[in-house]
Every structure is written in C-alpha cells, then in structure tokens.
Amino acid sequence: MDYIELNNGIKMPVLGFGVFQVKPDECEKCGVPRADLFITAKVWFEHYGYEKSKESVYRSMEKLKIDYLIFLHQLFCE
C-alpha cells in the first residue's frame, strides 16, 4: 500500500475505504483499532456556507462519537 507522510511525520494510506452505506456491524468486523483509523467526513452540497458547514461537521462528529476530524471534503453533484 502507498502512504503519504503528513507534516507531523505520521504516514497516512492514500487508499481509503468508504463506509457511507455499510452497516455498523460490517464495519466492526475489520478489527482495526479506532486509534489507527483516519476518519473523514463530507459536507454535503446543501450545507454550504460557514454556519451550515460547521453544524454539519459537529453533527458528523457526534454521530461518529469523535472529538476531531482528520480530513473534511465536499461532495459535488451536478
């Protein structure tokens, strides 16, 4: 697997595994400690703008039961 080195020296895999529509019990089968995961989240198109984006990020963090996100990206639909 290929990795990219972040500014803090941590190596992050360049390949990600999306679990948007995967059931929670399926995600838990992988056996990877949560501390070893790089968790990302999306800001959907309808949540553009500072306040809506911020609310979306906090809602995602609450659902994921995490205190921070490593990476945030946007979903573009045409």
N, CA, C and O atoms as CSV, one atom per row, in Angstrom:
chain,resi,resn,atom,element,x,y,z
A,1,MET,N,N,0.844,-1.177,0.000
A,1,MET,CA,C,0.000,0.000,0.000
A,1,MET,C,C,0.889,1.239,0.000
A,1,MET,O,O,1.956,1.248,0.613
A,2,ASP,N,N,0.447,2.267,-0.681
A,2,ASP,CA,C,1.170,3.538,-0.718
A,2,ASP,C,C,0.684,4.445,0.411
A,2,ASP,O,O,-0.487,4.421,0.789
A,3,TYR,N,N,1.616,5.250,0.942
A,3,TYR,CA,C,1.319,6.173,2.039
A,3,TYR,C,C,1.800,7.568,1.667
A,3,TYR,O,O,2.665,7.742,0.808
A,4,ILE,N,N,1.218,8.552,2.338
A,4,ILE,CA,C,1.694,9.927,2.239
A,4,ILE,C,C,2.092,10.347,3.649
A,4,ILE,O,O,1.383,10.054,4.612
A,5,GLU,N,N,3.218,11.028,3.768
A,5,GLU,CA,C,3.662,11.469,5.082
A,5,GLU,C,C,3.105,12.855,5.372
A,5,GLU,O,O,3.299,13.787,4.591
A,6,LEU,N,N,2.419,12.984,6.487
A,6,LEU,CA,C,1.845,14.261,6.893
A,6,LEU,C,C,2.919,15.135,7.529
A,6,LEU,O,O,4.006,14.648,7.840
A,7,ASN,N,N,2.632,16.410,7.724
A,7,ASN,CA,C,3.604,17.353,8.290
A,7,ASN,C,C,4.092,16.947,9.673
A,7,ASN,O,O,5.190,17.329,10.078
A,8,ASN,N,N,3.286,16.172,10.404
A,8,ASN,CA,C,3.685,15.752,11.748
A,8,ASN,C,C,4.436,14.414,11.744
A,8,ASN,O,O,4.719,13.855,12.803
A,9,GLY,N,N,4.757,13.906,10.550
A,9,GLY,CA,C,5.530,12.675,10.430
A,9,GLY,C,C,4.708,11.402,10.382
A,9,GLY,O,O,5.251,10.329,10.118
A,10,ILE,N,N,3.414,11.499,10.630
A,10,ILE,CA,C,2.548,10.320,10.577
A,10,ILE,C,C,2.292,9.958,9.121
A,10,ILE,O,O,2.075,10.833,8.282
A,11,LYS,N,N,2.318,8.665,8.829
A,11,LYS,CA,C,2.050,8.192,7.472
A,11,LYS,C,C,0.588,7.775,7.362
A,11,LYS,O,O,0.081,7.007,8.179
A,12,MET,N,N,-0.079,8.300,6.329
A,12,MET,CA,C,-1.491,8.022,6.093
A,12,MET,C,C,-1.632,7.281,4.767
A,12,MET,O,O,-1.045,7.697,3.769
A,13,PRO,N,N,-2.404,6.184,4.738
A,13,PRO,CA,C,-2.597,5.472,3.481
A,13,PRO,C,C,-3.282,6.369,2.451
A,13,PRO,O,O,-4.157,7.159,2.805
A,14,VAL,N,N,-2.895,6.252,1.190
A,14,VAL,CA,C,-3.528,7.050,0.143
A,14,VAL,C,C,-4.834,6.413,-0.321
A,14,VAL,O,O,-5.626,7.053,-1.012
A,15,LEU,N,N,-5.059,5.172,0.049
A,15,LEU,CA,C,-6.276,4.463,-0.312
A,15,LEU,C,C,-7.244,4.503,0.862
A,15,LEU,O,O,-6.869,4.189,1.992
A,16,GLY,N,N,-8.481,4.886,0.596
A,16,GLY,CA,C,-9.476,4.949,1.657
A,16,GLY,C,C,-10.588,3.948,1.421
A,16,GLY,O,O,-10.762,3.440,0.313
A,17,PHE,N,N,-11.332,3.673,2.463
A,17,PHE,CA,C,-12.452,2.745,2.401
A,17,PHE,C,C,-13.689,3.483,2.868
A,17,PHE,O,O,-13.808,3.813,4.048
A,18,GLY,N,N,-14.615,3.746,1.952
A,18,GLY,CA,C,-15.840,4.453,2.291
A,18,GLY,C,C,-16.860,3.520,2.918
A,18,GLY,O,O,-17.039,2.389,2.466
A,19,VAL,N,N,-17.516,3.989,3.945
A,19,VAL,CA,C,-18.494,3.156,4.648
A,19,VAL,C,C,-19.852,3.842,4.757
A,19,VAL,O,O,-20.630,3.543,5.664
A,20,PHE,N,N,-20.135,4.749,3.845
A,20,PHE,CA,C,-21.363,5.549,3.905
A,20,PHE,C,C,-22.611,4.685,4.073
A,20,PHE,O,O,-23.457,4.995,4.912
A,21,GLN,N,N,-22.747,3.626,3.308
A,21,GLN,CA,C,-23.954,2.805,3.382
A,21,GLN,C,C,-23.672,1.395,3.910
A,21,GLN,O,O,-24.448,0.470,3.671
A,22,VAL,N,N,-22.564,1.240,4.625
A,22,VAL,CA,C,-22.213,-0.048,5.206
A,22,VAL,C,C,-22.786,-0.115,6.618
A,22,VAL,O,O,-22.709,0.853,7.374
A,23,LYS,N,N,-23.357,-1.261,6.966
A,23,LYS,CA,C,-23.946,-1.429,8.298
A,23,LYS,C,C,-22.847,-1.433,9.365
A,23,LYS,O,O,-21.750,-1.937,9.125
A,24,PRO,N,N,-23.147,-0.863,10.559
A,24,PRO,CA,C,-22.143,-0.784,11.627
A,24,PRO,C,C,-21.482,-2.117,11.967
A,24,PRO,O,O,-20.273,-2.161,12.194
A,25,ASP,N,N,-22.251,-3.202,12.006
A,25,ASP,CA,C,-21.655,-4.491,12.365
A,25,ASP,C,C,-20.651,-4.957,11.313
A,25,ASP,O,O,-19.697,-5.663,11.642
A,26,GLU,N,N,-20.854,-4.573,10.053
A,26,GLU,CA,C,-19.895,-4.899,8.999
A,26,GLU,C,C,-18.594,-4.124,9.197
A,26,GLU,O,O,-17.508,-4.667,8.994
A,27,CYS,N,N,-18.704,-2.856,9.593
A,27,CYS,CA,C,-17.511,-2.032,9.828
A,27,CYS,C,C,-16.684,-2.587,10.986
A,27,CYS,O,O,-15.455,-2.554,10.948
A,28,GLU,N,N,-17.349,-3.087,11.993
A,28,GLU,CA,C,-16.659,-3.600,13.179
A,28,GLU,C,C,-15.923,-4.909,12.909
A,28,GLU,O,O,-15.023,-5.262,13.670
A,29,LYS,N,N,-16.271,-5.635,11.856
A,29,LYS,CA,C,-15.626,-6.908,11.530
A,29,LYS,C,C,-14.157,-6.756,11.145
A,29,LYS,O,O,-13.381,-7.702,11.276
A,30,CYS,N,N,-13.775,-5.581,10.674
A,30,CYS,CA,C,-12.374,-5.387,10.189
A,30,CYS,C,C,-11.340,-5.527,11.287
A,30,CYS,O,O,-10.195,-5.869,10.990
A,31,GLY,N,N,-11.685,-5.279,12.541
A,31,GLY,CA,C,-10.773,-5.469,13.655
A,31,GLY,C,C,-9.638,-4.463,13.748
A,31,GLY,O,O,-8.626,-4.747,14.390
A,32,VAL,N,N,-9.769,-3.320,13.140
A,32,VAL,CA,C,-8.739,-2.289,13.199
A,32,VAL,C,C,-9.038,-1.378,14.386
A,32,VAL,O,O,-10.151,-0.866,14.501
A,33,PRO,N,N,-8.056,-1.166,15.275
A,33,PRO,CA,C,-8.294,-0.261,16.405
A,33,PRO,C,C,-8.653,1.144,15.910
A,33,PRO,O,O,-8.053,1.645,14.959
A,34,ARG,N,N,-9.616,1.761,16.546
A,34,ARG,CA,C,-10.074,3.091,16.124
A,34,ARG,C,C,-8.928,4.102,16.092
A,34,ARG,O,O,-8.923,5.002,15.253
A,35,ALA,N,N,-7.969,3.962,16.988
A,35,ALA,CA,C,-6.829,4.881,17.022
A,35,ALA,C,C,-5.980,4.797,15.752
A,35,ALA,O,O,-5.233,5.727,15.449
A,36,ASP,N,N,-6.086,3.703,15.012
A,36,ASP,CA,C,-5.323,3.524,13.778
A,36,ASP,C,C,-6.068,4.012,12.540
A,36,ASP,O,O,-5.550,3.911,11.428
A,37,LEU,N,N,-7.271,4.537,12.722
A,37,LEU,CA,C,-8.080,4.979,11.592
A,37,LEU,C,C,-7.917,6.475,11.333
A,37,LEU,O,O,-7.751,7.264,12.264
A,38,PHE,N,N,-7.965,6.846,10.077
A,38,PHE,CA,C,-8.037,8.245,9.663
A,38,PHE,C,C,-9.490,8.473,9.251
A,38,PHE,O,O,-9.919,8.030,8.185
A,39,ILE,N,N,-10.230,9.156,10.095
A,39,ILE,CA,C,-11.666,9.328,9.878
A,39,ILE,C,C,-11.921,10.617,9.107
A,39,ILE,O,O,-11.405,11.680,9.452
A,40,THR,N,N,-12.726,10.501,8.056
A,40,THR,CA,C,-13.074,11.655,7.238
A,40,THR,C,C,-14.585,11.850,7.254
A,40,THR,O,O,-15.333,10.954,7.645
A,41,ALA,N,N,-15.019,13.015,6.831
A,41,ALA,CA,C,-16.449,13.305,6.740
A,41,ALA,C,C,-16.691,14.211,5.545
A,41,ALA,O,O,-15.780,14.878,5.052
A,42,LYS,N,N,-17.922,14.222,5.095
A,42,LYS,CA,C,-18.316,15.062,3.960
A,42,LYS,C,C,-19.151,16.242,4.449
A,42,LYS,O,O,-19.836,16.162,5.468
A,43,VAL,N,N,-19.077,17.332,3.702
A,43,VAL,CA,C,-20.038,18.418,3.838
A,43,VAL,C,C,-20.867,18.376,2.562
A,43,VAL,O,O,-20.359,18.648,1.474
A,44,TRP,N,N,-22.128,18.039,2.697
A,44,TRP,CA,C,-22.998,17.908,1.533
A,44,TRP,C,C,-23.275,19.277,0.907
A,44,TRP,O,O,-23.203,20.308,1.576
A,45,PHE,N,N,-23.582,19.264,-0.349
A,45,PHE,CA,C,-23.808,20.487,-1.127
A,45,PHE,C,C,-24.815,21.424,-0.456
A,45,PHE,O,O,-24.616,22.639,-0.448
A,46,GLU,N,N,-25.883,20.876,0.101
A,46,GLU,CA,C,-26.914,21.727,0.709
A,46,GLU,C,C,-26.477,22.340,2.040
A,46,GLU,O,O,-27.209,23.141,2.620
A,47,HIS,N,N,-25.298,21.972,2.526
A,47,HIS,CA,C,-24.792,22.534,3.781
A,47,HIS,C,C,-23.667,23.542,3.558
A,47,HIS,O,O,-22.870,23.792,4.463
A,48,TYR,N,N,-23.598,24.112,2.376
A,48,TYR,CA,C,-22.575,25.117,2.103
A,48,TYR,C,C,-22.807,26.363,2.938
A,48,TYR,O,O,-23.929,26.642,3.363
A,49,GLY,N,N,-21.753,27.096,3.164
A,49,GLY,CA,C,-21.804,28.291,3.989
A,49,GLY,C,C,-21.237,27.971,5.358
A,49,GLY,O,O,-21.294,26.824,5.801
A,50,TYR,N,N,-20.697,28.962,6.026
A,50,TYR,CA,C,-19.980,28.758,7.280
A,50,TYR,C,C,-20.831,28.070,8.347
A,50,TYR,O,O,-20.438,27.026,8.867
A,51,GLU,N,N,-21.971,28.630,8.672
A,51,GLU,CA,C,-22.788,28.105,9.771
A,51,GLU,C,C,-23.325,26.708,9.461
A,51,GLU,O,O,-23.269,25.821,10.314
A,52,LYS,N,N,-23.843,26.506,8.251
A,52,LYS,CA,C,-24.377,25.189,7.895
A,52,LYS,C,C,-23.268,24.141,7.837
A,52,LYS,O,O,-23.468,22.998,8.248
A,53,SER,N,N,-22.100,24.530,7.329
A,53,SER,CA,C,-20.966,23.589,7.277
A,53,SER,C,C,-20.522,23.212,8.678
A,53,SER,O,O,-20.273,22.041,8.963
A,54,LYS,N,N,-20.421,24.210,9.557
A,54,LYS,CA,C,-19.996,23.968,10.932
A,54,LYS,C,C,-20.985,23.027,11.630
A,54,LYS,O,O,-20.578,22.085,12.310
A,55,GLU,N,N,-22.258,23.282,11.462
A,55,GLU,CA,C,-23.288,22.428,12.062
A,55,GLU,C,C,-23.194,21.000,11.516
A,55,GLU,O,O,-23.338,20.038,12.269
A,56,SER,N,N,-22.955,20.864,10.227
A,56,SER,CA,C,-22.826,19.551,9.598
A,56,SER,C,C,-21.625,18.783,10.152
A,56,SER,O,O,-21.717,17.584,10.416
A,57,VAL,N,N,-20.501,19.475,10.326
A,57,VAL,CA,C,-19.292,18.848,10.860
A,57,VAL,C,C,-19.526,18.378,12.294
A,57,VAL,O,O,-19.177,17.248,12.638
A,58,TYR,N,N,-20.105,19.223,13.126
A,58,TYR,CA,C,-20.365,18.836,14.514
A,58,TYR,C,C,-21.354,17.675,14.597
A,58,TYR,O,O,-21.210,16.793,15.443
A,59,ARG,N,N,-22.341,17.675,13.734
A,59,ARG,CA,C,-23.313,16.573,13.716
A,59,ARG,C,C,-22.619,15.263,13.320
A,59,ARG,O,O,-22.886,14.218,13.913
A,60,SER,N,N,-21.740,15.317,12.332
A,60,SER,CA,C,-20.984,14.129,11.924
A,60,SER,C,C,-20.102,13.629,13.060
A,60,SER,O,O,-20.037,12.426,13.313
A,61,MET,N,N,-19.421,14.545,13.747
A,61,MET,CA,C,-18.548,14.152,14.851
A,61,MET,C,C,-19.356,13.511,15.990
A,61,MET,O,O,-18.905,12.561,16.629
A,62,GLU,N,N,-20.541,14.044,16.224
A,62,GLU,CA,C,-21.402,13.473,17.265
A,62,GLU,C,C,-21.843,12.054,16.886
A,62,GLU,O,O,-21.814,11.148,17.718
A,63,LYS,N,N,-22.246,11.870,15.636
A,63,LYS,CA,C,-22.667,10.542,15.167
A,63,LYS,C,C,-21.522,9.538,15.235
A,63,LYS,O,O,-21.729,8.374,15.576
A,64,LEU,N,N,-20.323,9.992,14.912
A,64,LEU,CA,C,-19.152,9.114,14.913
A,64,LEU,C,C,-18.537,8.955,16.307
A,64,LEU,O,O,-17.643,8.132,16.505
A,65,LYS,N,N,-19.020,9.744,17.268
A,65,LYS,CA,C,-18.510,9.722,18.645
A,65,LYS,C,C,-17.009,10.024,18.677
A,65,LYS,O,O,-16.223,9.302,19.291
A,66,ILE,N,N,-16.636,11.118,17.994
A,66,ILE,CA,C,-15.237,11.547,17.946
A,66,ILE,C,C,-15.138,13.019,18.326
A,66,ILE,O,O,-16.124,13.754,18.269
A,67,ASP,N,N,-13.930,13.441,18.716
A,67,ASP,CA,C,-13.693,14.823,19.134
A,67,ASP,C,C,-13.062,15.676,18.050
A,67,ASP,O,O,-13.011,16.900,18.176
A,68,TYR,N,N,-12.578,15.045,16.982
A,68,TYR,CA,C,-11.932,15.792,15.905
A,68,TYR,C,C,-11.987,14.983,14.617
A,68,TYR,O,O,-12.203,13.771,14.633
A,69,LEU,N,N,-11.790,15.671,13.513
A,69,LEU,CA,C,-11.708,15.036,12.193
A,69,LEU,C,C,-10.328,15.274,11.619
A,69,LEU,O,O,-9.757,16.351,11.789
A,70,ILE,N,N,-9.795,14.282,10.946
A,70,ILE,CA,C,-8.502,14.416,10.275
A,70,ILE,C,C,-8.658,15.144,8.951
A,70,ILE,O,O,-7.810,15.956,8.581
A,71,PHE,N,N,-9.736,14.856,8.239
A,71,PHE,CA,C,-9.892,15.362,6.880
A,71,PHE,C,C,-11.366,15.609,6.613
A,71,PHE,O,O,-12.222,14.813,6.999
A,72,LEU,N,N,-11.648,16.699,5.961
A,72,LEU,CA,C,-13.015,17.061,5.606
A,72,LEU,C,C,-13.050,17.328,4.110
A,72,LEU,O,O,-12.188,18.027,3.578
A,73,HIS,N,N,-14.048,16.768,3.431
A,73,HIS,CA,C,-14.155,17.030,1.995
A,73,HIS,C,C,-15.589,17.335,1.626
A,73,HIS,O,O,-16.515,17.092,2.399
A,74,GLN,N,N,-15.754,17.872,0.426
A,74,GLN,CA,C,-17.072,18.244,-0.046
A,74,GLN,C,C,-17.537,17.261,-1.099
A,74,GLN,O,O,-16.728,16.650,-1.798
A,75,LEU,N,N,-18.842,17.114,-1.206
A,75,LEU,CA,C,-19.435,16.282,-2.237
A,75,LEU,C,C,-20.029,17.207,-3.289
A,75,LEU,O,O,-20.875,18.047,-2.982
A,76,PHE,N,N,-19.593,17.053,-4.505
A,76,PHE,CA,C,-20.117,17.860,-5.599
A,76,PHE,C,C,-21.043,17.015,-6.458
A,76,PHE,O,O,-20.665,15.933,-6.907
A,77,CYS,N,N,-22.224,17.494,-6.681
A,77,CYS,CA,C,-23.192,16.800,-7.530
A,77,CYS,C,C,-23.613,17.745,-8.650
A,77,CYS,O,O,-23.833,18.937,-8.436
A,78,GLU,N,N,-23.716,17.193,-9.817
A,78,GLU,CA,C,-24.159,18.021,-10.953
A,78,GLU,C,C,-25.461,17.513,-11.484
A,78,GLU,O,O,-25.999,18.074,-12.438
